[in-house]
Amino acid sequence: MNLLVAQTRRKLLFFISFLLLTAALWSVLRNHEVATAAWHAIRDPNPMWAIALPICMLLTALCTAAGLQLLTNRVARETRVGFSEMLALTCASTLGNFIPLQPGLVGRVAYQHQVHGIPVAISLLLALQSTLLTIGAVIWLGLALLLVHAGQLSWLAAPTSILLLTPMLLSNRNSAMMPAFAWRFVEVLLSAVRTYAAFTLIGKPIDPLSALVFGCAANAANCLPMIGNGLGIREWVIGLLAPTVAGIATPDALAAELVNRGVELLVFIPTGLASSPGIARRVSEAMKTRRITPDQPFAANISMRMLSNFIRRDAGSNNDQ
Protein backbone atom coordinates (compact mmCIF):
# COMPACT_ATOMS: atom_id res chain seq x y z
CA MET A 1 0.00 0.00 0.00
CA ASN A 2 2.80 2.41 0.93
CA LEU A 3 4.60 1.54 -2.33
CA LEU A 4 1.44 2.31 -4.31
CA VAL A 5 1.05 5.67 -2.54
CA ALA A 6 4.71 6.53 -3.23
CA GLN A 7 4.35 5.61 -6.91
CA THR A 8 1.17 7.68 -7.21
CA ARG A 9 2.90 10.65 -5.56
CA ARG A 10 5.85 10.39 -7.92
CA LYS A 11 3.59 10.18 -10.97
CA LEU A 12 1.73 13.25 -9.75
CA LEU A 13 4.99 15.14 -9.25
CA PHE A 14 6.15 14.14 -12.73
CA PHE A 15 2.84 15.36 -14.16
CA ILE A 16 3.30 18.69 -12.37
CA SER A 17 6.89 19.01 -13.66
CA PHE A 18 5.67 18.19 -17.17
CA LEU A 19 3.03 20.91 -16.88
CA LEU A 20 5.68 23.37 -15.73
CA LEU A 21 7.88 22.44 -18.68
CA THR A 22 4.93 22.86 -21.06
CA ALA A 23 4.09 26.21 -19.46
CA ALA A 24 7.69 27.37 -19.97
CA LEU A 25 7.54 26.40 -23.64
CA TRP A 26 4.15 28.11 -24.05
CA SER A 27 5.44 31.25 -22.32
CA VAL A 28 8.20 31.50 -24.92
CA LEU A 29 6.07 30.65 -27.96
CA ARG A 30 3.27 33.07 -27.08
CA ASN A 31 5.81 35.90 -26.98
CA HIS A 32 6.42 36.21 -30.71
CA GLU A 33 9.37 38.59 -30.39
CA VAL A 34 11.24 36.38 -27.94
CA ALA A 35 10.56 33.18 -29.88
CA THR A 36 11.58 34.74 -33.21
CA ALA A 37 14.75 36.33 -31.84
CA ALA A 38 15.78 33.12 -30.10
CA TRP A 39 15.10 31.05 -33.23
CA HIS A 40 17.16 33.36 -35.47
CA ALA A 41 20.01 33.37 -32.97
CA ILE A 42 20.00 29.56 -32.72
CA ARG A 43 19.96 29.19 -36.51
CA ASP A 44 23.18 31.21 -36.72
CA PRO A 45 24.89 30.40 -33.42
CA ASN A 46 28.25 31.38 -32.05
CA PRO A 47 30.30 28.27 -33.00
CA MET A 48 32.38 28.29 -29.83
CA TRP A 49 29.38 28.23 -27.49
CA ALA A 50 27.41 25.87 -29.70
CA ILE A 51 30.23 23.36 -29.25
CA ALA A 52 30.87 24.26 -25.60
CA LEU A 53 27.32 23.46 -24.47
CA PRO A 54 27.27 19.72 -25.34
CA ILE A 55 30.92 19.35 -24.32
CA CYS A 56 30.10 20.74 -20.87
CA MET A 57 27.30 18.19 -20.54
CA LEU A 58 29.67 15.35 -21.36
CA LEU A 59 32.19 16.74 -18.87
CA THR A 60 29.43 16.89 -16.27
CA ALA A 61 28.74 13.18 -16.84
CA LEU A 62 32.46 12.47 -16.39
CA CYS A 63 32.51 14.41 -13.09
CA THR A 64 29.36 12.66 -11.84
CA ALA A 65 30.83 9.27 -12.69
CA ALA A 66 34.13 10.11 -10.98
CA GLY A 67 32.38 11.21 -7.78
CA LEU A 68 30.03 8.23 -7.70
CA GLN A 69 32.90 5.83 -8.36
CA LEU A 70 34.80 7.20 -5.36
CA LEU A 71 31.78 6.81 -3.08
CA THR A 72 30.74 3.40 -4.42
CA ASN A 73 34.15 1.74 -4.22
CA ARG A 74 34.23 2.48 -0.49
CA VAL A 75 31.44 -0.07 0.01
CA ALA A 76 31.76 -2.45 -2.97
CA ARG A 77 31.98 -5.92 -1.45
CA GLU A 78 32.89 -8.13 -4.38
CA THR A 79 34.53 -6.11 -7.17
CA ARG A 80 35.53 -2.52 -7.64
CA VAL A 81 33.45 -0.42 -9.99
CA GLY A 82 35.46 0.71 -13.02
CA PHE A 83 35.26 4.27 -14.30
CA SER A 84 33.91 3.33 -17.73
CA GLU A 85 31.29 1.17 -16.03
CA MET A 86 30.19 4.02 -13.76
CA LEU A 87 30.16 6.42 -16.72
CA ALA A 88 27.81 4.07 -18.60
CA LEU A 89 25.58 3.86 -15.51
CA THR A 90 25.58 7.65 -15.19
CA CYS A 91 24.53 8.21 -18.81
CA ALA A 92 21.83 5.53 -18.66
CA SER A 93 20.45 6.70 -15.30
CA THR A 94 20.43 10.36 -16.41
CA LEU A 95 18.32 9.40 -19.40
CA GLY A 96 16.10 7.16 -17.25
CA ASN A 97 15.45 9.94 -14.76
CA PHE A 98 13.53 11.90 -17.39
CA ILE A 99 10.84 9.21 -17.08
CA PRO A 100 8.26 9.05 -14.22
CA LEU A 101 9.34 7.22 -11.03
CA GLN A 102 13.04 7.95 -11.74
CA PRO A 103 13.88 4.46 -13.09
CA GLY A 104 17.44 5.65 -13.72
CA LEU A 105 18.19 5.86 -10.00
CA VAL A 106 16.28 2.65 -9.30
CA GLY A 107 18.10 0.82 -12.09
CA ARG A 108 21.51 1.95 -10.81
CA VAL A 109 20.67 0.71 -7.33
CA ALA A 110 19.55 -2.65 -8.73
CA TYR A 111 22.62 -2.93 -10.94
CA GLN A 112 25.01 -2.30 -8.07
CA HIS A 113 23.25 -4.95 -6.01
CA GLN A 114 23.20 -7.62 -8.69
CA VAL A 115 26.66 -7.04 -10.18
CA HIS A 116 28.70 -5.81 -7.20
CA GLY A 117 26.78 -7.20 -4.24
CA ILE A 118 26.08 -3.77 -2.74
CA PRO A 119 22.95 -3.91 -0.57
CA VAL A 120 20.03 -1.79 -1.74
CA ALA A 121 20.00 0.25 1.47
CA ILE A 122 23.70 1.10 1.04
CA SER A 123 23.16 2.17 -2.58
CA LEU A 124 20.32 4.44 -1.52
CA LEU A 125 22.60 5.91 1.15
CA LEU A 126 25.24 6.54 -1.53
CA ALA A 127 22.63 8.37 -3.64
CA LEU A 128 21.73 10.48 -0.60
CA GLN A 129 25.40 11.23 0.09
CA SER A 130 25.88 12.28 -3.52
CA THR A 131 22.89 14.64 -3.32
CA LEU A 132 24.12 16.13 -0.03
CA LEU A 133 27.54 16.73 -1.57
CA THR A 134 25.88 18.64 -4.42
CA ILE A 135 23.91 20.72 -1.92
CA GLY A 136 27.15 21.36 -0.03
CA ALA A 137 28.87 22.50 -3.25
CA VAL A 138 25.94 24.83 -4.02
CA ILE A 139 26.08 26.32 -0.51
CA TRP A 140 29.87 26.73 -0.68
CA LEU A 141 29.74 28.53 -4.04
CA GLY A 142 26.69 30.54 -2.96
CA LEU A 143 28.44 31.83 0.15
CA ALA A 144 31.54 32.60 -1.92
CA LEU A 145 29.39 34.61 -4.35
CA LEU A 146 27.89 36.58 -1.45
CA LEU A 147 31.37 37.41 -0.15
CA VAL A 148 32.53 38.39 -3.62
CA HIS A 149 29.54 40.69 -4.02
CA ALA A 150 29.92 42.21 -0.54
CA GLY A 151 33.66 42.73 -0.97
CA GLN A 152 33.39 43.87 -4.60
CA LEU A 153 35.96 41.26 -5.59
CA SER A 154 36.52 39.71 -8.99
CA TRP A 155 34.02 36.97 -9.87
CA LEU A 156 36.99 34.61 -10.27
CA ALA A 157 37.37 34.55 -6.48
CA ALA A 158 34.17 32.50 -6.13
CA PRO A 159 35.04 29.46 -8.30
CA THR A 160 38.67 29.44 -7.17
CA SER A 161 37.61 29.36 -3.52
CA ILE A 162 37.62 25.56 -3.78
CA LEU A 163 41.43 25.78 -3.66
CA LEU A 164 41.08 26.55 0.07
CA LEU A 165 40.28 22.85 0.51
CA THR A 166 43.56 21.73 -1.07
CA PRO A 167 45.28 21.03 2.31
CA MET A 168 42.33 18.87 3.37
CA LEU A 169 42.40 16.99 0.05
CA LEU A 170 46.12 16.31 0.44
CA SER A 171 45.92 15.33 4.12
CA ASN A 172 42.98 12.93 3.60
CA ARG A 173 44.12 10.97 0.58
CA ASN A 174 42.41 7.81 1.80
CA SER A 175 39.06 9.56 2.19
CA ALA A 176 36.67 9.58 -0.76
CA MET A 177 34.37 12.27 0.59
CA MET A 178 36.54 15.32 -0.05
CA PRO A 179 37.50 14.38 -3.64
CA ALA A 180 33.83 13.55 -4.33
CA PHE A 181 32.87 16.98 -3.02
CA ALA A 182 35.45 18.57 -5.33
CA TRP A 183 33.94 16.75 -8.33
CA ARG A 184 30.49 18.00 -7.34
CA PHE A 185 31.84 21.54 -7.09
CA VAL A 186 33.23 21.25 -10.62
CA GLU A 187 29.77 20.06 -11.75
CA VAL A 188 28.21 23.24 -10.39
CA LEU A 189 30.80 25.31 -12.27
CA LEU A 190 30.05 23.39 -15.46
CA SER A 191 26.35 24.14 -14.97
CA ALA A 192 27.27 27.82 -14.85
CA VAL A 193 29.20 27.51 -18.12
CA ARG A 194 26.24 25.68 -19.69
CA THR A 195 23.87 28.45 -18.63
CA TYR A 196 26.26 31.12 -19.92
CA ALA A 197 26.45 29.29 -23.27
CA ALA A 198 22.66 28.88 -23.51
CA PHE A 199 22.00 32.60 -22.90
CA THR A 200 24.69 33.51 -25.43
CA LEU A 201 23.19 31.19 -28.03
CA ILE A 202 19.78 32.93 -27.89
CA GLY A 203 21.39 36.34 -28.23
CA LYS A 204 21.01 37.38 -24.56
CA PRO A 205 24.52 37.15 -23.10
CA ILE A 206 24.96 37.39 -19.33
CA ASP A 207 27.93 38.18 -17.12
CA PRO A 208 29.96 35.39 -15.45
CA LEU A 209 28.72 36.30 -11.96
CA SER A 210 25.09 35.84 -13.04
CA ALA A 211 26.01 32.54 -14.70
CA LEU A 212 27.50 31.28 -11.42
CA VAL A 213 24.32 32.23 -9.55
CA PHE A 214 22.25 30.38 -12.16
CA GLY A 215 24.59 27.37 -11.87
CA CYS A 216 23.89 27.20 -8.13
CA ALA A 217 20.14 27.57 -8.70
CA ALA A 218 20.07 24.89 -11.41
CA ASN A 219 21.88 22.34 -9.24
CA ALA A 220 19.64 23.11 -6.28
CA ALA A 221 16.61 22.43 -8.51
CA ASN A 222 18.17 19.17 -9.68
CA CYS A 223 18.41 18.01 -6.06
CA LEU A 224 14.66 18.12 -5.48
CA PRO A 225 13.52 14.58 -4.57
CA MET A 226 11.29 12.51 -6.89
CA ILE A 227 11.61 14.97 -9.82
CA GLY A 228 14.30 13.62 -12.12
CA ASN A 229 16.82 16.18 -13.40
CA GLY A 230 14.73 19.07 -12.04
CA LEU A 231 12.42 18.77 -15.04
CA GLY A 232 10.26 21.89 -15.32
CA ILE A 233 11.48 23.20 -11.97
CA ARG A 234 14.91 24.23 -13.23
CA GLU A 235 13.45 26.20 -16.13
CA TRP A 236 11.21 28.31 -13.91
CA VAL A 237 13.85 28.81 -11.21
CA ILE A 238 16.18 30.32 -13.81
CA GLY A 239 13.32 32.18 -15.48
CA LEU A 240 12.12 33.83 -12.29
CA LEU A 241 15.62 34.70 -11.05
CA ALA A 242 16.76 36.21 -14.36
CA PRO A 243 15.10 39.65 -14.07
CA THR A 244 16.68 40.25 -10.65
CA VAL A 245 20.04 38.58 -11.17
CA ALA A 246 20.83 39.44 -14.80
CA GLY A 247 18.22 42.02 -15.84
CA ILE A 248 16.80 39.66 -18.47
CA ALA A 249 13.08 39.11 -18.95
CA THR A 250 11.61 35.79 -17.80
CA PRO A 251 10.54 34.64 -21.32
CA ASP A 252 14.10 35.15 -22.61
CA ALA A 253 15.53 33.23 -19.64
CA LEU A 254 13.01 30.43 -20.19
CA ALA A 255 14.06 30.25 -23.85
CA ALA A 256 17.71 29.94 -22.82
CA GLU A 257 17.00 27.20 -20.29
CA LEU A 258 14.83 25.31 -22.80
CA VAL A 259 17.77 25.37 -25.21
CA ASN A 260 19.92 24.04 -22.37
CA ARG A 261 17.38 21.27 -21.72
CA GLY A 262 17.06 20.43 -25.41
CA VAL A 263 20.81 20.00 -25.84
CA GLU A 264 20.85 17.91 -22.65
CA LEU A 265 18.36 15.51 -24.23
CA LEU A 266 20.33 15.46 -27.49
CA VAL A 267 23.42 14.42 -25.53
CA PHE A 268 21.93 11.89 -23.12
CA ILE A 269 19.43 10.13 -25.39
CA PRO A 270 22.18 8.61 -27.59
CA THR A 271 24.71 8.13 -24.78
CA GLY A 272 22.08 6.63 -22.46
CA LEU A 273 20.73 4.27 -25.12
CA ALA A 274 24.25 3.26 -26.17
CA SER A 275 25.15 2.44 -22.56
CA SER A 276 22.05 0.36 -21.78
CA PRO A 277 22.82 -2.88 -23.70
CA GLY A 278 26.21 -3.27 -22.01
CA ILE A 279 24.63 -2.71 -18.60
CA ALA A 280 21.94 -5.29 -19.35
CA ARG A 281 24.56 -7.84 -20.41
CA ARG A 282 26.53 -7.32 -17.19
CA VAL A 283 23.39 -7.82 -15.12
CA SER A 284 22.39 -10.91 -17.12
CA GLU A 285 25.83 -12.46 -16.61
CA ALA A 286 25.79 -11.59 -12.91
CA MET A 287 22.36 -13.16 -12.42
CA LYS A 288 23.65 -16.40 -13.96
CA THR A 289 26.83 -16.60 -11.86
CA ARG A 290 25.94 -14.90 -8.57
CA ARG A 291 23.71 -16.42 -5.93
CA ILE A 292 21.81 -14.10 -3.64
CA THR A 293 22.25 -15.19 -0.05
CA PRO A 294 19.14 -16.00 2.03
CA ASP A 295 19.60 -12.93 4.23
CA GLN A 296 18.98 -10.63 1.24
CA PRO A 297 15.45 -11.59 0.08
CA PHE A 298 14.15 -8.03 0.04
CA ALA A 299 17.05 -6.68 -1.98
CA ALA A 300 17.03 -9.65 -4.33
CA ASN A 301 13.30 -9.33 -4.97
CA ILE A 302 13.53 -5.61 -5.73
CA SER A 303 16.53 -6.07 -8.01
CA MET A 304 14.97 -8.93 -9.93
CA ARG A 305 11.69 -7.11 -10.47
CA MET A 306 13.34 -3.87 -11.58
CA LEU A 307 15.65 -5.49 -14.11
CA SER A 308 13.80 -8.55 -15.44
CA ASN A 309 11.72 -6.66 -18.01
CA PHE A 310 14.68 -4.68 -19.29
CA ILE A 311 16.85 -7.79 -19.65
CA ARG A 312 14.10 -9.68 -21.46
CA ARG A 313 13.74 -6.79 -23.91
CA ASP A 314 17.48 -6.70 -24.50
CA ALA A 315 17.59 -10.47 -25.00
CA GLY A 316 14.66 -10.26 -27.38
CA SER A 317 16.36 -7.58 -29.47
CA ASN A 318 19.54 -9.70 -29.66
CA ASN A 319 17.50 -12.69 -30.84
CA ASP A 320 15.84 -10.58 -33.50
CA GLN A 321 19.26 -9.66 -34.82
MOLINDA-V301654 format. One record per pair of residues at least 6 apart in sequence whose C-alpha atoms are under 8 Angstrom apart, sorted by the first residue. I is the first residue (numbers start at 1). J is the second residue. D is the distance in whole Angstrom. If there is no record, write none. Layout:
{{I,J,D} {I,J,D}}
This chain:
{{7,101,7} {10,100,7} {10,101,6} {10,226,6} {10,227,8} {11,100,6} {11,101,6} {13,226,7} {13,227,7} {14,100,6} {14,101,8} {14,226,8} {14,227,6} {17,227,7} {17,231,6} {17,232,5} {17,233,6} {18,231,7} {18,232,6} {19,232,7} {20,232,5} {20,233,7} {20,236,8} {21,231,7} {21,232,4} {21,233,8} {21,235,7} {22,232,8} {24,232,8} {24,235,7} {24,236,7} {24,251,8} {24,254,6} {24,255,8} {24,258,8} {25,254,8} {25,255,8} {25,258,7} {27,251,6} {27,254,8} {28,34,6} {28,35,6} {28,251,5} {28,252,7} {28,254,7} {28,255,6} {29,35,6} {31,251,7} {34,251,7} {34,252,6} {34,255,8} {35,255,8} {37,202,7} {37,203,8} {38,201,8} {38,202,5} {38,203,7} {38,252,8} {38,255,7} {39,202,7} {41,201,6} {41,202,5} {41,203,6} {42,201,6} {42,202,6} {45,201,6} {45,202,8} {46,200,8} {46,201,6} {49,197,5} {49,198,8} {49,200,7} {49,201,7} {50,197,7} {50,201,7} {52,194,8} {52,197,7} {53,193,8} {53,194,5} {53,197,6} {53,198,7} {53,260,8} {53,263,7} {54,263,6} {54,264,7} {54,267,7} {56,190,6} {56,191,8} {56,193,7} {56,194,6} {57,190,8} {57,194,8} {57,264,7} {57,267,7} {58,267,8} {59,190,8} {60,187,6} {60,190,7} {60,191,8} {61,87,7} {61,90,7} {61,91,7} {62,87,6} {63,183,5} {63,184,7} {63,186,7} {63,187,6} {64,87,8} {64,90,7} {64,183,7} {64,184,7} {64,187,7} {65,83,7} {65,86,5} {65,87,5} {65,90,6} {66,83,7} {66,86,8} {66,87,8} {66,180,7} {66,183,7} {67,130,8} {67,179,7} {67,180,4} {67,181,8} {67,183,6} {67,184,7} {68,86,7} {68,126,8} {68,130,7} {68,180,7} {69,81,6} {69,82,7} {69,83,7} {69,86,6} {70,176,6} {70,177,8} {70,179,8} {70,180,6} {71,126,7} {71,176,6} {71,177,7} {71,180,7} {72,81,7} {72,123,8} {72,126,7} {73,80,6} {73,81,6} {74,176,8} {75,118,7} {75,122,8} {76,116,6} {76,117,7} {76,118,6} {77,116,7} {77,117,6} {77,118,6} {78,116,6} {78,117,6} {79,116,6} {80,116,8} {81,116,8} {88,272,7} {88,275,5} {88,276,8} {88,279,7} {89,108,7} {89,275,7} {89,279,7} {91,268,6} {91,271,6} {91,272,5} {91,275,7} {92,104,7} {92,268,8} {92,271,7} {92,272,4} {92,273,7} {92,275,6} {92,276,6} {93,103,7} {93,104,4} {93,105,6} {93,107,7} {93,108,7} {93,272,7} {94,104,6} {94,229,7} {94,268,7} {94,272,7} {95,104,7} {95,265,8} {95,268,6} {95,269,6} {95,272,6} {96,102,6} {96,103,5} {96,104,4} {96,105,8} {96,272,8} {97,103,6} {97,104,5} {97,105,7} {97,228,5} {97,229,7} {98,228,6} {98,229,7} {98,231,7} {99,228,7} {100,228,8} {101,226,7} {102,226,7} {102,227,7} {102,228,6} {106,306,8} {107,306,7} {107,307,7} {109,120,6} {109,123,6} {109,124,7} {109,303,8} {110,120,7} {110,302,7} {110,303,5} {110,304,8} {110,306,7} {110,307,7} {111,279,8} {111,283,6} {111,303,7} {112,118,6} {112,119,8} {112,123,7} {113,119,6} {113,120,6} {113,123,8} {113,299,8} {113,300,8} {113,303,7} {114,283,6} {114,286,6} {114,287,7} {114,290,8} {114,300,8} {114,303,7} {115,282,7} {115,283,6} {115,286,5} {115,287,8} {119,299,7} {120,299,6} {131,223,6} {133,180,8} {133,181,6} {133,184,7} {134,181,7} {134,184,5} {134,185,7} {134,188,8} {134,219,7} {134,220,8} {134,223,8} {135,219,8} {135,220,7} {135,223,7} {136,181,8} {137,181,7} {137,182,8} {137,184,6} {137,185,5} {137,188,7} {138,185,7} {138,188,7} {138,216,5} {138,217,8} {138,219,7} {138,220,7} {139,216,8} {141,158,6} {141,159,7} {141,161,8} {141,185,8} {141,216,7} {142,213,7} {142,216,7} {144,157,8} {144,158,5} {144,159,8} {144,161,7} {145,155,8} {145,158,6} {145,209,8} {145,213,8} {148,154,7} {148,155,7} {148,157,7} {148,158,7} {155,208,7} {155,209,6} {159,189,7} {162,182,7} {162,185,8} {168,178,8} {169,178,6} {169,179,7} {172,178,8} {188,215,6} {188,216,6} {188,219,6} {189,212,7} {189,215,7} {190,215,8} {191,214,8} {191,215,5} {191,216,8} {191,218,7} {191,219,7} {192,211,5} {192,212,5} {192,213,7} {192,214,6} {192,215,4} {192,216,8} {193,211,7} {193,212,8} {193,215,8} {194,260,7} {195,211,6} {195,214,7} {195,215,7} {195,256,8} {195,257,7} {195,260,7} {196,205,7} {196,206,6} {196,207,8} {196,208,7} {196,211,5} {198,256,5} {198,257,7} {198,259,6} {198,260,6} {199,205,5} {199,206,7} {199,253,7} {199,256,5} {199,257,8} {200,206,7} {201,256,8} {202,255,8} {202,256,6} {204,248,8} {204,252,8} {206,246,6} {207,246,8} {210,245,6} {210,246,6} {213,245,8} {214,238,6} {214,241,8} {217,234,8} {217,237,7} {217,238,7} {218,230,8} {218,234,6} {218,237,7} {218,238,7} {221,229,8} {221,230,5} {221,233,6} {221,234,5} {221,237,7} {222,228,7} {222,229,5} {222,230,4} {222,231,8} {222,234,7} {223,229,8} {223,230,7} {224,230,7} {234,257,8} {235,254,6} {235,257,6} {235,258,7} {236,254,7} {238,253,7} {238,254,7} {238,257,7} {239,249,8} {239,250,5} {239,251,7} {239,252,8} {239,253,5} {239,254,5} {239,257,8} {240,250,6} {241,250,8} {242,248,5} {242,249,7} {242,250,6} {242,253,6} {243,249,5} {243,250,6} {277,314,7} {280,310,7} {280,311,6} {280,314,7} {281,311,8} {283,311,8} {284,311,7} {292,300,7}}
